[in-house]
Amino acid sequence: MAQAQTSTAPPPASAAGRENAAETLVQAFVDHGFTHFTGVPCSLLKGVFRVLESGAGPAEGVTYLPAPREDSALGVAAGLSAAGARPAVLMQNSGLGYSLNVLTSLNLIYDLHVPLIVSWRGHDGNDAVEHDIIGRELLNLLDVFGLRHTVFDPNEPHASVERCLAAAEDGRATPVLIVKEGI
């Protein structure tokens, strides 16, 4: 079973720092050959979505496909991966819970391991009540399904992506980058 790979994140960065972290996160995936992003927006990932929607800077030449639901995003990413593209999926942790059937019955059993960028709503108990349980249990849930995870450090965005992707270099695991604070 995969073990958690976590780092302790320093205090939240400024608005400019968060935007830079979002750009650097996208650039780090692009540097690793990722060509497509799909997902469902979340306020903690709004900077990343802003970068992808702009089509400029690190997102130039990258295809962003908005998804109506997280399971749809996983299905699109699985198809892209099977066709030889390099996709990544963005979602909040409640969407991960919603997507477990697709993840386990398609992505994992057919070795279509696409990285997931998952916001960690409710991790500190100071979020909307509907995020309390999934927030508290996210790491346990990832461990149960063998999803290798790394907590994103906004002060070291490139290194965070590197650690996340390195955890699945063997191509036999789905890496998850967990974003605790808004970027």
C-alpha positions in Angstrom: 0.0 0.0 0.0 1.3 3.5 -0.9 2.4 5.6 2.0 1.7 9.3 2.3 4.3 11.6 1.1 3.7 14.9 2.8 5.5 18.1 3.5 4.5 20.7 5.9 3.4 23.8 4.1 4.4 27.2 5.4 1.8 30.0 5.9 -0.3 30.9 2.8 1.4 33.0 0.2 0.3 36.4 -0.9 -2.1 36.8 -3.9 0.9 37.4 -6.2 2.6 34.4 -4.7 -0.5 32.2 -5.2 -0.7 33.3 -8.9 3.0 32.5 -9.3 2.5 29.1 -7.6 -0.4 28.4 -10.0 1.7 29.3 -13.0 4.6 27.3 -11.8 2.4 24.3 -11.1 1.1 24.3 -14.6 4.6 24.9 -16.0 6.0 22.0 -14.0 3.4 19.6 -15.5 4.1 21.0 -19.0 7.8 20.5 -18.4 7.0 16.8 -17.8 5.2 16.6 -21.1 1.6 17.0 -20.0 -0.5 18.3 -22.9 -4.1 18.3 -21.6 -5.9 19.4 -18.4 -9.5 18.7 -17.6 -11.5 19.1 -14.4 -14.2 20.8 -12.4 -13.4 24.2 -10.9 -12.8 24.6 -7.2 -12.1 27.9 -5.4 -8.8 26.5 -4.0 -7.6 25.9 -7.5 -9.0 29.0 -9.1 -5.5 30.3 -10.0 -4.7 27.1 -11.8 -7.9 27.3 -13.7 -7.3 30.9 -14.6 -3.9 30.0 -16.0 -5.3 27.1 -18.0 -8.2 29.2 -19.3 -5.9 32.0 -20.4 -4.0 29.8 -22.9 -1.0 32.1 -22.3 2.2 31.7 -20.4 2.7 28.2 -19.2 -0.7 27.2 -20.7 0.3 28.2 -24.2 -0.1 25.1 -26.5 -1.9 23.2 -23.7 -5.4 22.0 -24.2 -7.8 22.7 -21.3 -11.1 20.8 -21.4 -13.7 21.9 -18.8 -15.7 19.1 -17.4 -19.2 19.1 -16.0 -18.4 16.4 -13.4 -15.3 14.8 -12.0 -16.1 11.3 -13.3 -16.5 12.8 -16.8 -13.1 14.4 -16.4 -11.5 11.1 -15.4 -13.2 9.4 -18.4 -11.9 12.1 -20.8 -8.4 11.8 -19.3 -8.5 8.0 -19.6 -9.4 8.3 -23.3 -6.6 10.9 -23.9 -4.1 8.8 -22.1 -5.1 5.7 -24.1 -4.6 7.8 -27.3 -1.1 8.8 -26.2 -1.7 12.2 -24.8 -0.5 13.3 -21.3 -3.5 14.6 -19.3 -3.9 15.7 -15.7 -7.3 16.0 -13.9 -8.2 18.8 -11.4 -11.0 18.4 -8.8 -11.8 19.0 -5.2 -11.7 16.2 -2.7 -15.5 15.8 -2.7 -15.3 15.2 -6.4 -12.7 12.5 -5.8 -15.2 10.7 -3.6 -17.7 11.0 -6.4 -15.3 9.6 -8.9 -14.0 6.5 -7.1 -16.1 4.2 -9.3 -14.6 5.5 -12.5 -11.2 5.6 -11.0 -11.3 2.0 -9.8 -13.2 0.4 -12.7 -11.5 2.2 -15.6 -8.3 4.2 -14.7 -6.7 1.8 -12.2 -7.6 -1.6 -13.7 -6.5 -0.5 -17.2 -3.4 1.2 -16.0 -4.5 4.7 -17.2 -2.7 6.5 -14.4 -3.3 10.2 -14.9 -2.1 12.6 -12.2 -4.9 14.1 -10.1 -4.6 17.6 -8.7 -7.0 17.6 -5.7 -8.0 20.5 -3.5 -8.2 19.5 0.2 -11.4 21.2 1.3 -12.2 20.7 5.0 -8.6 19.6 6.0 -8.6 22.0 9.0 -12.2 21.8 10.0 -12.8 25.4 9.0 -14.8 24.9 5.8 -18.4 24.3 4.9 -19.8 21.4 6.9 -20.2 19.2 3.8 -16.4 19.1 3.6 -15.8 17.9 7.2 -15.8 14.1 6.7 -13.9 14.0 3.4 -11.5 16.6 4.6 -10.7 14.6 7.7 -10.5 11.3 5.9 -8.8 12.3 2.6 -5.4 10.8 3.2 -6.9 7.5 4.5 -9.1 7.3 1.4 -6.1 7.8 -0.9 -4.2 5.1 1.0 -7.1 2.6 0.8 -7.1 3.0 -3.0 -3.3 3.0 -3.3 -3.1 6.5 -4.7 0.3 8.0 -4.0 0.0 11.5 -2.7 2.0 14.6 -2.1 0.9 17.7 -0.3 1.6 20.8 -2.5 3.9 23.5 -1.0 3.0 26.9 -2.5 6.5 28.1 -1.7 8.0 25.2 -3.6 5.5 24.6 -6.4 7.9 23.0 -8.9 9.5 20.7 -6.3 6.0 19.7 -5.1 5.0 18.6 -8.6 8.4 16.8 -9.0 7.8 14.8 -5.8 4.3 14.0 -6.9 5.2 12.7 -10.3 8.3 10.9 -9.0 6.1 8.9 -6.7 4.5 7.3 -9.8 7.5 7.1 -12.1 7.0 3.4 -12.5 3.8 4.2 -14.5 1.9 1.7 -12.3 0.3 4.2 -9.9 -1.9 7.2 -9.9 -0.2 10.2 -8.3 -2.2 12.8 -6.4 -1.1 16.3 -5.7 -3.1 17.7 -2.8 -3.6 21.5 -2.6 -4.5 22.6 0.9 -4.4 26.4 0.4 -5.9 28.4 -2.4 -3.5 29.1 -5.3 
